[in-house]
Amino acid sequence: MKNFFKIGEISKLYGIGVDSIRYYEEIGIIKPQRSESGYRYYSIHDIWRLNVIRDLRSIGFTMEQIREYLDHHTVLSSISMLEDEKNAIAKQIQYLQKLQKNVEHRLHNIHSALSLPLGEICLMNIPPRHCHLLPEGYKNEEEMDVLIKQLINLNQNRLYIIGSNQIGTMISLPSLVNKKVLSYQSVFLIDEEGEDILAGGHYLCVTYRGDYRQSSYWGQELIQYAHTHNFKVLGNLLEILWIDIHTTSDESEYITQLQLPIE
């Protein structure tokens, strides 16, 4: 068995980048020998240290923590480090389980959106929904994106919003009725940890595919349907983005649901 290895051999055998190996040398964690021609040669001891660095870095240990362990490791410090590793791995498992649940939820929502009936008005009983809400209006998608980013920042634990069908807006009912225009009053992000609440109750709902300008037509259709069937409209129109730019760049694939609160 070889006792010394070149930097390229180490990088290939152990999956550690050459730049990383050189950085560890610069900060003094490993100290390879030099040949007369200037080539670095790494010993079995260096390889052990590189393996420890790689493993501990992969679960979030800082370079200072690793340096301290490598320079002063004993049986007791090794036990302590292994306990710390176990705890760090447990946290990573918890994070990955949360990530898996999130991905499964988003996949379910996208498949559900694709199965929604289009252009059909229906009556739904929707429970109260916790959300983060920003009572700020906007005029275009670029302004809306800024507001959505602000909403996401309200809960740093959120992993993704792709395909979540949890983004929505409120459309002014008076503007839609009197002026036939879409006036966006606020944006919200449905989240069980949100401090705001979208009222539960009965909603007239309709789902359409394509660009958001259709919300004007379908919103008026919902209002007309409510009047024809003697429902009382209770508030502004909700626009729920089931499939939007976060899921597809093709506007024709957007799926939006309008929800009109009534009694």
Salt bridges, closest charged atoms under 4 A:
GLU9 OE2 - LYS2 NZ 2.73
GLU25 OE2 - ARG34 NH2 3.46
GLU25 OE1 - ARG40 NE 2.54
ASP55 OD1 - ARG54 NE 3.56
GLU64 OE2 - ARG67 NE 3.55
GLU68 OE2 - HIS72 ND1 3.41
ASP71 OD1 - ARG49 NH2 3.34
GLU83 OE1 - LYS86 NZ 3.40
ASP191 OD2 - HIS132 NE2 3.47
ASP191 OD2 - ARG158 NH1 3.27
ASP211 OD1 - ARG213 NE 3.44
ASP244 OD2 - HIS246 ND1 3.16
